Amino acid sequence: FNSEVNEKKCNSAINSDISLPYEWNNIGVFSEKLIIDLENNGYTPGIVREWGVPESQIRQRLIIENARQKGK
């Protein structure tokens, strides 16, 4: 039973990594929550790539871009 549980945990960890869209991973975005937020706000990997910032700064850029959109 324990080996079965461990196998399921391993498989779910592997599957969660695989389920992230390849395009996002290709530009260095790995946070599933960040990807969801970006997509929900209409951003694509191509748009985010143009920002030219690392993943650690993308959340901040998303906040700034959304504020600009609301100000228009």
CHARMM internal coordinates of N, CA and C (Angstrom, degrees):
IC EDIT
DIST 1 N 1 CA 1.4631
DIST 1 CA 1 C 1.5301
ANGL 1 N 1 CA 1 C 111.24
DIST 1 C 2 N 1.3408
ANGL 1 CA 1 C 2 N 117.73
DIHE 1 N 1 CA 1 C 2 N -45.18
DIST 2 N 2 CA 1.4668
ANGL 1 C 2 N 2 CA 120.62
DIHE 1 CA 1 C 2 N 2 CA -179.39
DIST 2 CA 2 C 1.5202
ANGL 2 N 2 CA 2 C 112.22
DIHE 1 C 2 N 2 CA 2 C -61.31
DIST 2 C 3 N 1.3307
ANGL 2 CA 2 C 3 N 116.42
DIHE 2 N 2 CA 2 C 3 N -41.17
DIST 3 N 3 CA 1.4656
ANGL 2 C 3 N 3 CA 118.46
DIHE 2 CA 2 C 3 N 3 CA 179.81
DIST 3 CA 3 C 1.5269
ANGL 3 N 3 CA 3 C 110.50
DIHE 2 C 3 N 3 CA 3 C -65.80
DIST 3 C 4 N 1.3245
ANGL 3 CA 3 C 4 N 116.36
DIHE 3 N 3 CA 3 C 4 N -33.44
DIST 4 N 4 CA 1.4608
ANGL 3 C 4 N 4 CA 120.57
DIHE 3 CA 3 C 4 N 4 CA 178.01
DIST 4 CA 4 C 1.5319
ANGL 4 N 4 CA 4 C 110.63
DIHE 3 C 4 N 4 CA 4 C -66.20
DIST 4 C 5 N 1.3273
ANGL 4 CA 4 C 5 N 116.94
DIHE 4 N 4 CA 4 C 5 N -41.84
DIST 5 N 5 CA 1.4633
ANGL 4 C 5 N 5 CA 121.71
DIHE 4 CA 4 C 5 N 5 CA 178.57
DIST 5 CA 5 C 1.5217
ANGL 5 N 5 CA 5 C 110.14
DIHE 4 C 5 N 5 CA 5 C -64.79
DIST 5 C 6 N 1.3389
ANGL 5 CA 5 C 6 N 116.58
DIHE 5 N 5 CA 5 C 6 N -45.02
DIST 6 N 6 CA 1.4646
ANGL 5 C 6 N 6 CA 120.47
DIHE 5 CA 5 C 6 N 6 CA 179.29
DIST 6 CA 6 C 1.5215
ANGL 6 N 6 CA 6 C 111.36
DIHE 5 C 6 N 6 CA 6 C -61.66
DIST 6 C 7 N 1.3249
ANGL 6 CA 6 C 7 N 116.47
DIHE 6 N 6 CA 6 C 7 N -39.58
DIST 7 N 7 CA 1.4628
ANGL 6 C 7 N 7 CA 120.50
DIHE 6 CA 6 C 7 N 7 CA 179.15
DIST 7 CA 7 C 1.5293
ANGL 7 N 7 CA 7 C 110.53
DIHE 6 C 7 N 7 CA 7 C -63.61
DIST 7 C 8 N 1.3412
ANGL 7 CA 7 C 8 N 117.13
DIHE 7 N 7 CA 7 C 8 N -41.19
DIST 8 N 8 CA 1.4639
ANGL 7 C 8 N 8 CA 120.73
DIHE 7 CA 7 C 8 N 8 CA 178.67
DIST 8 CA 8 C 1.5230
ANGL 8 N 8 CA 8 C 110.84
DIHE 7 C 8 N 8 CA 8 C -64.16
DIST 8 C 9 N 1.3439
ANGL 8 CA 8 C 9 N 116.93
DIHE 8 N 8 CA 8 C 9 N -40.25
DIST 9 N 9 CA 1.4623
ANGL 8 C 9 N 9 CA 120.35
DIHE 8 CA 8 C 9 N 9 CA 178.24
DIST 9 CA 9 C 1.5197
ANGL 9 N 9 CA 9 C 110.41
DIHE 8 C 9 N 9 CA 9 C -62.61
DIST 9 C 10 N 1.3252
ANGL 9 CA 9 C 10 N 116.97
DIHE 9 N 9 CA 9 C 10 N -44.32
DIST 10 N 10 CA 1.4667
ANGL 9 C 10 N 10 CA 121.13
DIHE 9 CA 9 C 10 N 10 CA 179.25
DIST 10 CA 10 C 1.5216
ANGL 10 N 10 CA 10 C 110.30
DIHE 9 C 10 N 10 CA 10 C -62.28
DIST 10 C 11 N 1.3129
ANGL 10 CA 10 C 11 N 116.05
DIHE 10 N 10 CA 10 C 11 N -45.98
DIST 11 N 11 CA 1.4626
ANGL 10 C 11 N 11 CA 119.82
DIHE 10 CA 10 C 11 N 11 CA -178.95
DIST 11 CA 11 C 1.5202
ANGL 11 N 11 CA 11 C 111.69
DIHE 10 C 11 N 11 CA 11 C -63.62
DIST 11 C 12 N 1.3370
ANGL 11 CA 11 C 12 N 117.61
DIHE 11 N 11 CA 11 C 12 N -39.42
DIST 12 N 12 CA 1.4592
ANGL 11 C 12 N 12 CA 118.81
DIHE 11 CA 11 C 12 N 12 CA -179.61
DIST 12 CA 12 C 1.5187
ANGL 12 N 12 CA 12 C 110.54
DIHE 11 C 12 N 12 CA 12 C -69.23
DIST 12 C 13 N 1.3228
ANGL 12 CA 12 C 13 N 118.58
DIHE 12 N 12 CA 12 C 13 N -34.75
DIST 13 N 13 CA 1.4654
ANGL 12 C 13 N 13 CA 121.26
DIHE 12 CA 12 C 13 N 13 CA 176.81
DIST 13 CA 13 C 1.5200
ANGL 13 N 13 CA 13 C 110.37
DIHE 12 C 13 N 13 CA 13 C -66.03
DIST 13 C 14 N 1.3091
ANGL 13 CA 13 C 14 N 116.19
DIHE 13 N 13 CA 13 C 14 N -43.23
DIST 14 N 14 CA 1.4605
ANGL 13 C 14 N 14 CA 120.62
DIHE 13 CA 13 C 14 N 14 CA 178.95
DIST 14 CA 14 C 1.5208
ANGL 14 N 14 CA 14 C 109.87
DIHE 13 C 14 N 14 CA 14 C -65.05
DIST 14 C 15 N 1.3290
ANGL 14 CA 14 C 15 N 117.15
DIHE 14 N 14 CA 14 C 15 N -46.05
DIST 15 N 15 CA 1.4591
ANGL 14 C 15 N 15 CA 120.93
DIHE 14 CA 14 C 15 N 15 CA -177.95
DIST 15 CA 15 C 1.5198
ANGL 15 N 15 CA 15 C 112.17
DIHE 14 C 15 N 15 CA 15 C -64.86
DIST 15 C 16 N 1.3438
ANGL 15 CA 15 C 16 N 118.14
DIHE 15 N 15 CA 15 C 16 N -34.04
DIST 16 N 16 CA 1.4569
ANGL 15 C 16 N 16 CA 119.02
DIHE 15 CA 15 C 16 N 16 CA -179.88
DIST 16 CA 16 C 1.5187
ANGL 16 N 16 CA 16 C 110.38
DIHE 15 C 16 N 16 CA 16 C -67.83
DIST 16 C 17 N 1.3275
ANGL 16 CA 16 C 17 N 117.74
DIHE 16 N 16 CA 16 C 17 N -34.59
DIST 17 N 17 CA 1.4655
ANGL 16 C 17 N 17 CA 120.13
DIHE 16 CA 16 C 17 N 17 CA 176.63
DIST 17 CA 17 C 1.5187
ANGL 17 N 17 CA 17 C 110.82
DIHE 16 C 17 N 17 CA 17 C -68.70
DIST 17 C 18 N 1.3108
ANGL 17 CA 17 C 18 N 116.43
DIHE 17 N 17 CA 17 C 18 N -40.64
DIST 18 N 18 CA 1.4595
ANGL 17 C 18 N 18 CA 121.36
DIHE 17 CA 17 C 18 N 18 CA -177.95
DIST 18 CA 18 C 1.5246
ANGL 18 N 18 CA 18 C 110.62
DIHE 17 C 18 N 18 CA 18 C -69.45
DIST 18 C 19 N 1.3303
ANGL 18 CA 18 C 19 N 117.26
DIHE 18 N 18 CA 18 C 19 N -30.31
DIST 19 N 19 CA 1.4570
ANGL 18 C 19 N 19 CA 119.67
DIHE 18 CA 18 C 19 N 19 CA -175.45
DIST 19 CA 19 C 1.5298
ANGL 19 N 19 CA 19 C 112.52
DIHE 18 C 19 N 19 CA 19 C -72.53
DIST 19 C 20 N 1.3337
ANGL 19 CA 19 C 20 N 118.28
DIHE 19 N 19 CA 19 C 20 N -17.33
DIST 20 N 20 CA 1.4535
ANGL 19 C 20 N 20 CA 119.17
DIHE 19 CA 19 C 20 N 20 CA 176.92
DIST 20 CA 20 C 1.5171
ANGL 20 N 20 CA 20 C 109.15
DIHE 19 C 20 N 20 CA 20 C -67.82
DIST 20 C 21 N 1.3164
ANGL 20 CA 20 C 21 N 116.66
DIHE 20 N 20 CA 20 C 21 N 137.34
DIST 21 N 21 CA 1.4680
ANGL 20 C 21 N 21 CA 119.04
DIHE 20 CA 20 C 21 N 21 CA -178.84
DIST 21 CA 21 C 1.5193
ANGL 21 N 21 CA 21 C 111.90
DIHE 20 C 21 N 21 CA 21 C -59.53
DIST 21 C 22 N 1.3181
ANGL 21 CA 21 C 22 N 115.49
DIHE 21 N 21 CA 21 C 22 N 133.08
DIST 22 N 22 CA 1.4619
ANGL 21 C 22 N 22 CA 121.73
DIHE 21 CA 21 C 22 N 22 CA -177.15
DIST 22 CA 22 C 1.5264
ANGL 22 N 22 CA 22 C 111.70
DIHE 21 C 22 N 22 CA 22 C -58.70
DIST 22 C 23 N 1.3350
ANGL 22 CA 22 C 23 N 117.19
DIHE 22 N 22 CA 22 C 23 N -38.29
DIST 23 N 23 CA 1.4638
ANGL 22 C 23 N 23 CA 120.15
DIHE 22 CA 22 C 23 N 23 CA -177.66
DIST 23 CA 23 C 1.5223
ANGL 23 N 23 CA 23 C 111.49
DIHE 22 C 23 N 23 CA 23 C -59.68
DIST 23 C 24 N 1.3405
ANGL 23 CA 23 C 24 N 116.55
DIHE 23 N 23 CA 23 C 24 N -39.71
DIST 24 N 24 CA 1.4653
ANGL 23 C 24 N 24 CA 119.84
DIHE 23 CA 23 C 24 N 24 CA 179.27
DIST 24 CA 24 C 1.5205
ANGL 24 N 24 CA 24 C 110.33
DIHE 23 C 24 N 24 CA 24 C -67.81
DIST 24 C 25 N 1.3206
ANGL 24 CA 24 C 25 N 116.08
DIHE 24 N 24 CA 24 C 25 N -44.64
DIST 25 N 25 CA 1.4659
ANGL 24 C 25 N 25 CA 119.31
DIHE 24 CA 24 C 25 N 25 CA 178.78
DIST 25 CA 25 C 1.5219
ANGL 25 N 25 CA 25 C 110.60
DIHE 24 C 25 N 25 CA 25 C -61.21
DIST 25 C 26 N 1.3176
ANGL 25 CA 25 C 26 N 116.39
DIHE 25 N 25 CA 25 C 26 N -35.73
DIST 26 N 26 CA 1.4572
ANGL 25 C 26 N 26 CA 121.87
DIHE 25 CA 25 C 26 N 26 CA -178.08
DIST 26 CA 26 C 1.5288
ANGL 26 N 26 CA 26 C 112.07
DIHE 25 C 26 N 26 CA 26 C -63.62
DIST 26 C 27 N 1.3347
ANGL 26 CA 26 C 27 N 118.00
DIHE 26 N 26 CA 26 C 27 N -29.12
DIST 27 N 27 CA 1.4677
ANGL 26 C 27 N 27 CA 120.13
DIHE 26 CA 26 C 27 N 27 CA 178.26
DIST 27 CA 27 C 1.5245
ANGL 27 N 27 CA 27 C 111.72
DIHE 26 C 27 N 27 CA 27 C -99.31
DIST 27 C 28 N 1.3141
ANGL 27 CA 27 C 28 N 117.47
DIHE 27 N 27 CA 27 C 28 N 9.04
DIST 28 N 28 CA 1.4613
ANGL 27 C 28 N 28 CA 121.28
DIHE 27 CA 27 C 28 N 28 CA 173.92
DIST 28 CA 28 C 1.5110
ANGL 28 N 28 CA 28 C 115.61
DIHE 27 C 28 N 28 CA 28 C 89.78
DIST 28 C 29 N 1.3302
ANGL 28 CA 28 C 29 N 117.87
DIHE 28 N 28 CA 28 C 29 N 19.69
DIST 29 N 29 CA 1.4634
ANGL 28 C 29 N 29 CA 121.36
DIHE 28 CA 28 C 29 N 29 CA 176.65
DIST 29 CA 29 C 1.5222
ANGL 29 N 29 CA 29 C 107.40
DIHE 28 C 29 N 29 CA 29 C -106.56
DIST 29 C 30 N 1.3359
ANGL 29 CA 29 C 30 N 116.01
DIHE 29 N 29 CA 29 C 30 N 115.99
DIST 30 N 30 CA 1.4572
ANGL 29 C 30 N 30 CA 120.33
DIHE 29 CA 29 C 30 N 30 CA -174.86
DIST 30 CA 30 C 1.5286
ANGL 30 N 30 CA 30 C 113.30
DIHE 29 C 30 N 30 CA 30 C -117.22
DIST 30 C 31 N 1.3116
ANGL 30 CA 30 C 31 N 118.41
DIHE 30 N 30 CA 30 C 31 N -15.74
DIST 31 N 31 CA 1.4590
ANGL 30 C 31 N 31 CA 122.33
DIHE 30 CA 30 C 31 N 31 CA -178.48
DIST 31 CA 31 C 1.5281
ANGL 31 N 31 CA 31 C 109.86
DIHE 30 C 31 N 31 CA 31 C -72.47
DIST 31 C 32 N 1.3167
ANGL 31 CA 31 C 32 N 115.45
DIHE 31 N 31 CA 31 C 32 N 116.72
DIST 32 N 32 CA 1.4643
ANGL 31 C 32 N 32 CA 120.15
DIHE 31 CA 31 C 32 N 32 CA -178.25
DIST 32 CA 32 C 1.5266
ANGL 32 N 32 CA 32 C 111.03
DIHE 31 C 32 N 32 CA 32 C -62.11
DIST 32 C 33 N 1.3354
ANGL 32 CA 32 C 33 N 117.29
DIHE 32 N 32 CA 32 C 33 N -40.09
DIST 33 N 33 CA 1.4671
ANGL 32 C 33 N 33 CA 120.81
DIHE 32 CA 32 C 33 N 33 CA 179.14
DIST 33 CA 33 C 1.5280
ANGL 33 N 33 CA 33 C 110.64
DIHE 32 C 33 N 33 CA 33 C -63.55
DIST 33 C 34 N 1.3224
ANGL 33 CA 33 C 34 N 117.24
DIHE 33 N 33 CA 33 C 34 N -42.02
DIST 34 N 34 CA 1.4594
ANGL 33 C 34 N 34 CA 120.83
DIHE 33 CA 33 C 34 N 34 CA 178.86
DIST 34 CA 34 C 1.5258
ANGL 34 N 34 CA 34 C 110.71
DIHE 33 C 34 N 34 CA 34 C -64.52
DIST 34 C 35 N 1.3203
ANGL 34 CA 34 C 35 N 116.90
DIHE 34 N 34 CA 34 C 35 N -41.89
DIST 35 N 35 CA 1.4682
ANGL 34 C 35 N 35 CA 121.08
DIHE 34 CA 34 C 35 N 35 CA 178.32
DIST 35 CA 35 C 1.5272
ANGL 35 N 35 CA 35 C 110.24
DIHE 34 C 35 N 35 CA 35 C -60.14
DIST 35 C 36 N 1.3118
ANGL 35 CA 35 C 36 N 116.52
DIHE 35 N 35 CA 35 C 36 N -45.13
DIST 36 N 36 CA 1.4703
ANGL 35 C 36 N 36 CA 120.92
DIHE 35 CA 35 C 36 N 36 CA 179.50
DIST 36 CA 36 C 1.5260
ANGL 36 N 36 CA 36 C 110.12
DIHE 35 C 36 N 36 CA 36 C -61.64
DIST 36 C 37 N 1.3388
ANGL 36 CA 36 C 37 N 116.90
DIHE 36 N 36 CA 36 C 37 N -45.49
DIST 37 N 37 CA 1.4645
ANGL 36 C 37 N 37 CA 120.47
DIHE 36 CA 36 C 37 N 37 CA 179.64
DIST 37 CA 37 C 1.5259
ANGL 37 N 37 CA 37 C 111.53
DIHE 36 C 37 N 37 CA 37 C -62.73
DIST 37 C 38 N 1.3251
ANGL 37 CA 37 C 38 N 116.57
DIHE 37 N 37 CA 37 C 38 N -41.95
DIST 38 N 38 CA 1.4634
ANGL 37 C 38 N 38 CA 120.14
DIHE 37 CA 37 C 38 N 38 CA 178.68
DIST 38 CA 38 C 1.5243
ANGL 38 N 38 CA 38 C 110.62
DIHE 37 C 38 N 38 CA 38 C -62.15
DIST 38 C 39 N 1.3278
ANGL 38 CA 38 C 39 N 116.39
DIHE 38 N 38 CA 38 C 39 N -48.12
DIST 39 N 39 CA 1.4665
ANGL 38 C 39 N 39 CA 120.31
DIHE 38 CA 38 C 39 N 39 CA -178.68
DIST 39 CA 39 C 1.5222
ANGL 39 N 39 CA 39 C 111.75
DIHE 38 C 39 N 39 CA 39 C -65.39
DIST 39 C 40 N 1.3335
ANGL 39 CA 39 C 40 N 117.22
DIHE 39 N 39 CA 39 C 40 N -38.47
DIST 40 N 40 CA 1.4640
ANGL 39 C 40 N 40 CA 120.46
DIHE 39 CA 39 C 40 N 40 CA 178.40
DIST 40 CA 40 C 1.5246
ANGL 40 N 40 CA 40 C 111.96
DIHE 39 C 40 N 40 CA 40 C -64.28
DIST 40 C 41 N 1.3223
ANGL 40 CA 40 C 41 N 116.38
DIHE 40 N 40 CA 40 C 41 N -24.46
DIST 41 N 41 CA 1.4617
ANGL 40 C 41 N 41 CA 121.38
DIHE 40 CA 40 C 41 N 41 CA 179.10
DIST 41 CA 41 C 1.5256
ANGL 41 N 41 CA 41 C 112.46
DIHE 40 C 41 N 41 CA 41 C -97.77
DIST 41 C 42 N 1.3376
ANGL 41 CA 41 C 42 N 116.62
DIHE 41 N 41 CA 41 C 42 N 9.07
DIST 42 N 42 CA 1.4539
ANGL 41 C 42 N 42 CA 121.17
DIHE 41 CA 41 C 42 N 42 CA 173.59
DIST 42 CA 42 C 1.5169
ANGL 42 N 42 CA 42 C 116.13
DIHE 41 C 42 N 42 CA 42 C 85.99
DIST 42 C 43 N 1.3269
ANGL 42 CA 42 C 43 N 117.31
DIHE 42 N 42 CA 42 C 43 N 12.18
DIST 43 N 43 CA 1.4645
ANGL 42 C 43 N 43 CA 120.00
DIHE 42 CA 42 C 43 N 43 CA -179.57
DIST 43 CA 43 C 1.5195
ANGL 43 N 43 CA 43 C 110.60
DIHE 42 C 43 N 43 CA 43 C -91.18
DIST 43 C 44 N 1.3126
ANGL 43 CA 43 C 44 N 115.64
DIHE 43 N 43 CA 43 C 44 N 141.26
DIST 44 N 44 CA 1.4613
ANGL 43 C 44 N 44 CA 122.58
DIHE 43 CA 43 C 44 N 44 CA 178.58
DIST 44 CA 44 C 1.5237
ANGL 44 N 44 CA 44 C 108.47
DIHE 43 C 44 N 44 CA 44 C -111.27
DIST 44 C 45 N 1.3389
ANGL 44 CA 44 C 45 N 117.22
DIHE 44 N 44 CA 44 C 45 N 164.74
DIST 45 N 45 CA 1.4656
ANGL 44 C 45 N 45 CA 119.00
DIHE 44 CA 44 C 45 N 45 CA 175.95
DIST 45 CA 45 C 1.5323
ANGL 45 N 45 CA 45 C 112.12
DIHE 44 C 45 N 45 CA 45 C -56.37
DIST 45 C 46 N 1.3273
ANGL 45 CA 45 C 46 N 117.22
DIHE 45 N 45 CA 45 C 46 N -35.09
DIST 46 N 46 CA 1.4640
ANGL 45 C 46 N 46 CA 120.55
DIHE 45 CA 45 C 46 N 46 CA 179.33
DIST 46 CA 46 C 1.5216
ANGL 46 N 46 CA 46 C 112.52
DIHE 45 C 46 N 46 CA 46 C -63.50
DIST 46 C 47 N 1.3234
ANGL 46 CA 46 C 47 N 116.63
DIHE 46 N 46 CA 46 C 47 N -42.99
DIST 47 N 47 CA 1.4687
ANGL 46 C 47 N 47 CA 121.15
DIHE 46 CA 46 C 47 N 47 CA 178.58
DIST 47 CA 47 C 1.5243
ANGL 47 N 47 CA 47 C 110.08
DIHE 46 C 47 N 47 CA 47 C -64.64
DIST 47 C 48 N 1.3237
ANGL 47 CA 47 C 48 N 116.14
DIHE 47 N 47 CA 47 C 48 N -47.79
DIST 48 N 48 CA 1.4650
ANGL 47 C 48 N 48 CA 120.78
DIHE 47 CA 47 C 48 N 48 CA -177.64
DIST 48 CA 48 C 1.5265
ANGL 48 N 48 CA 48 C 110.53
DIHE 47 C 48 N 48 CA 48 C -64.97
DIST 48 C 49 N 1.3193
ANGL 48 CA 48 C 49 N 117.65
DIHE 48 N 48 CA 48 C 49 N -36.03
DIST 49 N 49 CA 1.4683
ANGL 48 C 49 N 49 CA 121.29
DIHE 48 CA 48 C 49 N 49 CA 177.50
DIST 49 CA 49 C 1.5244
ANGL 49 N 49 CA 49 C 110.08
DIHE 48 C 49 N 49 CA 49 C -58.69
DIST 49 C 50 N 1.3365
ANGL 49 CA 49 C 50 N 117.01
DIHE 49 N 49 CA 49 C 50 N -39.14
DIST 50 N 50 CA 1.4668
ANGL 49 C 50 N 50 CA 121.68
DIHE 49 CA 49 C 50 N 50 CA -179.65
DIST 50 CA 50 C 1.5286
ANGL 50 N 50 CA 50 C 112.42
DIHE 49 C 50 N 50 CA 50 C -64.41
DIST 50 C 51 N 1.3309
ANGL 50 CA 50 C 51 N 117.65
DIHE 50 N 50 CA 50 C 51 N -25.15
DIST 51 N 51 CA 1.4599
ANGL 50 C 51 N 51 CA 120.10
DIHE 50 CA 50 C 51 N 51 CA 178.14
DIST 51 CA 51 C 1.5281
ANGL 51 N 51 CA 51 C 110.93
DIHE 50 C 51 N 51 CA 51 C -63.43
DIST 51 C 52 N 1.3267
ANGL 51 CA 51 C 52 N 116.51
DIHE 51 N 51 CA 51 C 52 N -31.79
DIST 52 N 52 CA 1.4571
ANGL 51 C 52 N 52 CA 121.25
DIHE 51 CA 51 C 52 N 52 CA 177.51
DIST 52 CA 52 C 1.5167
ANGL 52 N 52 CA 52 C 114.74
DIHE 51 C 52 N 52 CA 52 C 66.76
DIST 52 C 53 N 1.3271
ANGL 52 CA 52 C 53 N 116.98
DIHE 52 N 52 CA 52 C 53 N 31.73
DIST 53 N 53 CA 1.4656
ANGL 52 C 53 N 53 CA 120.20
DIHE 52 CA 52 C 53 N 53 CA 179.33
DIST 53 CA 53 C 1.5259
ANGL 53 N 53 CA 53 C 109.86
DIHE 52 C 53 N 53 CA 53 C -119.74
DIST 53 C 54 N 1.3361
ANGL 53 CA 53 C 54 N 117.16
DIHE 53 N 53 CA 53 C 54 N 153.86
DIST 54 N 54 CA 1.4670
ANGL 53 C 54 N 54 CA 119.83
DIHE 53 CA 53 C 54 N 54 CA 178.20
DIST 54 CA 54 C 1.5258
ANGL 54 N 54 CA 54 C 111.46
DIHE 53 C 54 N 54 CA 54 C -72.46
DIST 54 C 55 N 1.3237
ANGL 54 CA 54 C 55 N 115.23
DIHE 54 N 54 CA 54 C 55 N 165.19
DIST 55 N 55 CA 1.4684
ANGL 54 C 55 N 55 CA 120.96
DIHE 54 CA 54 C 55 N 55 CA -178.04
DIST 55 CA 55 C 1.5254
ANGL 55 N 55 CA 55 C 111.88
DIHE 54 C 55 N 55 CA 55 C -53.34
DIST 55 C 56 N 1.3165
ANGL 55 CA 55 C 56 N 116.99
DIHE 55 N 55 CA 55 C 56 N -36.68
DIST 56 N 56 CA 1.4661
ANGL 55 C 56 N 56 CA 120.42
DIHE 55 CA 55 C 56 N 56 CA -178.18
DIST 56 CA 56 C 1.5305
ANGL 56 N 56 CA 56 C 112.35
DIHE 55 C 56 N 56 CA 56 C -62.45
DIST 56 C 57 N 1.3261
ANGL 56 CA 56 C 57 N 118.27
DIHE 56 N 56 CA 56 C 57 N -20.88
DIST 57 N 57 CA 1.4639
ANGL 56 C 57 N 57 CA 121.39
DIHE 56 CA 56 C 57 N 57 CA -179.86
DIST 57 CA 57 C 1.5334
ANGL 57 N 57 CA 57 C 113.25
DIHE 56 C 57 N 57 CA 57 C -106.13
DIST 57 C 58 N 1.3106
ANGL 57 CA 57 C 58 N 117.19
DIHE 57 N 57 CA 57 C 58 N -6.75
DIST 58 N 58 CA 1.4676
ANGL 57 C 58 N 58 CA 120.22
DIHE 57 CA 57 C 58 N 58 CA -176.72
DIST 58 CA 58 C 1.5218
ANGL 58 N 58 CA 58 C 111.78
DIHE 57 C 58 N 58 CA 58 C -66.82
DIST 58 C 59 N 1.3253
ANGL 58 CA 58 C 59 N 118.60
DIHE 58 N 58 CA 58 C 59 N -39.11
DIST 59 N 59 CA 1.4705
ANGL 58 C 59 N 59 CA 121.47
DIHE 58 CA 58 C 59 N 59 CA 178.74
DIST 59 CA 59 C 1.5324
ANGL 59 N 59 CA 59 C 109.53
DIHE 58 C 59 N 59 CA 59 C -58.71
DIST 59 C 60 N 1.3366
ANGL 59 CA 59 C 60 N 116.55
DIHE 59 N 59 CA 59 C 60 N -45.79
DIST 60 N 60 CA 1.4647
ANGL 59 C 60 N 60 CA 120.25
DIHE 59 CA 59 C 60 N 60 CA 179.21
DIST 60 CA 60 C 1.5270
ANGL 60 N 60 CA 60 C 110.76
DIHE 59 C 60 N 60 CA 60 C -62.31
DIST 60 C 61 N 1.3055
ANGL 60 CA 60 C 61 N 116.56
DIHE 60 N 60 CA 60 C 61 N -42.12
DIST 61 N 61 CA 1.4719
ANGL 60 C 61 N 61 CA 121.00
DIHE 60 CA 60 C 61 N 61 CA 179.69
DIST 61 CA 61 C 1.5297
ANGL 61 N 61 CA 61 C 110.49
DIHE 60 C 61 N 61 CA 61 C -63.91
DIST 61 C 62 N 1.3271
ANGL 61 CA 61 C 62 N 116.94
DIHE 61 N 61 CA 61 C 62 N -38.28
DIST 62 N 62 CA 1.4648
ANGL 61 C 62 N 62 CA 121.40
DIHE 61 CA 61 C 62 N 62 CA 177.51
DIST 62 CA 62 C 1.5270
ANGL 62 N 62 CA 62 C 110.10
DIHE 61 C 62 N 62 CA 62 C -60.44
DIST 62 C 63 N 1.3178
ANGL 62 CA 62 C 63 N 116.93
DIHE 62 N 62 CA 62 C 63 N -43.60
DIST 63 N 63 CA 1.4676
ANGL 62 C 63 N 63 CA 121.48
DIHE 62 CA 62 C 63 N 63 CA 178.94
DIST 63 CA 63 C 1.5287
ANGL 63 N 63 CA 63 C 110.14
DIHE 62 C 63 N 63 CA 63 C -62.17
DIST 63 C 64 N 1.3345
ANGL 63 CA 63 C 64 N 116.45
DIHE 63 N 63 CA 63 C 64 N -44.61
DIST 64 N 64 CA 1.4693
ANGL 63 C 64 N 64 CA 121.32
DIHE 63 CA 63 C 64 N 64 CA -179.98
DIST 64 CA 64 C 1.5271
ANGL 64 N 64 CA 64 C 110.91
DIHE 63 C 64 N 64 CA 64 C -63.46
DIST 64 C 65 N 1.3286
ANGL 64 CA 64 C 65 N 116.73
DIHE 64 N 64 CA 64 C 65 N -46.47
DIST 65 N 65 CA 1.4673
ANGL 64 C 65 N 65 CA 120.64
DIHE 64 CA 64 C 65 N 65 CA -179.16
DIST 65 CA 65 C 1.5263
ANGL 65 N 65 CA 65 C 111.22
DIHE 64 C 65 N 65 CA 65 C -62.55
DIST 65 C 66 N 1.3312
ANGL 65 CA 65 C 66 N 116.95
DIHE 65 N 65 CA 65 C 66 N -40.08
DIST 66 N 66 CA 1.4663
ANGL 65 C 66 N 66 CA 120.05
DIHE 65 CA 65 C 66 N 66 CA 179.51
DIST 66 CA 66 C 1.5265
ANGL 66 N 66 CA 66 C 110.92
DIHE 65 C 66 N 66 CA 66 C -66.48
DIST 66 C 67 N 1.3347
ANGL 66 CA 66 C 67 N 117.13
DIHE 66 N 66 CA 66 C 67 N -37.74
DIST 67 N 67 CA 1.4632
ANGL 66 C 67 N 67 CA 120.77
DIHE 66 CA 66 C 67 N 67 CA 177.89
DIST 67 CA 67 C 1.5293
ANGL 67 N 67 CA 67 C 110.24
DIHE 66 C 67 N 67 CA 67 C -64.62
DIST 67 C 68 N 1.3227
ANGL 67 CA 67 C 68 N 117.11
DIHE 67 N 67 CA 67 C 68 N -39.45
DIST 68 N 68 CA 1.4700
ANGL 67 C 68 N 68 CA 120.97
DIHE 67 CA 67 C 68 N 68 CA 177.84
DIST 68 CA 68 C 1.5271
ANGL 68 N 68 CA 68 C 110.88
DIHE 67 C 68 N 68 CA 68 C -63.10
DIST 68 C 69 N 1.3364
ANGL 68 CA 68 C 69 N 116.01
DIHE 68 N 68 CA 68 C 69 N -42.10
DIST 69 N 69 CA 1.4662
ANGL 68 C 69 N 69 CA 120.28
DIHE 68 CA 68 C 69 N 69 CA -179.35
DIST 69 CA 69 C 1.5308
ANGL 69 N 69 CA 69 C 110.81
DIHE 68 C 69 N 69 CA 69 C -63.35
DIST 69 C 70 N 1.3261
ANGL 69 CA 69 C 70 N 116.52
DIHE 69 N 69 CA 69 C 70 N -39.61
DIST 70 N 70 CA 1.4691
ANGL 69 C 70 N 70 CA 120.23
DIHE 69 CA 69 C 70 N 70 CA -179.47
DIST 70 CA 70 C 1.5208
ANGL 70 N 70 CA 70 C 111.15
DIHE 69 C 70 N 70 CA 70 C -70.26
DIST 70 C 71 N 1.3342
ANGL 70 CA 70 C 71 N 116.63
DIHE 70 N 70 CA 70 C 71 N -27.83
DIST 71 N 71 CA 1.4578
ANGL 70 C 71 N 71 CA 121.02
DIHE 70 CA 70 C 71 N 71 CA -179.00
DIST 71 CA 71 C 1.5156
ANGL 71 N 71 CA 71 C 114.08
DIHE 70 C 71 N 71 CA 71 C -78.32
DIST 71 C 72 N 1.3233
ANGL 71 CA 71 C 72 N 117.24
DIHE 71 N 71 CA 71 C 72 N -13.17
DIST 72 N 72 CA 1.4787
ANGL 71 C 72 N 72 CA 120.57
DIHE 71 CA 71 C 72 N 72 CA -178.06
DIST 72 CA 72 C 1.5071
ANGL 72 N 72 CA 72 C 111.74
DIHE 71 C 72 N 72 CA 72 C -77.46
END
COOR INIT
IC SEED 1 N 1 CA 1 C
IC BUILD
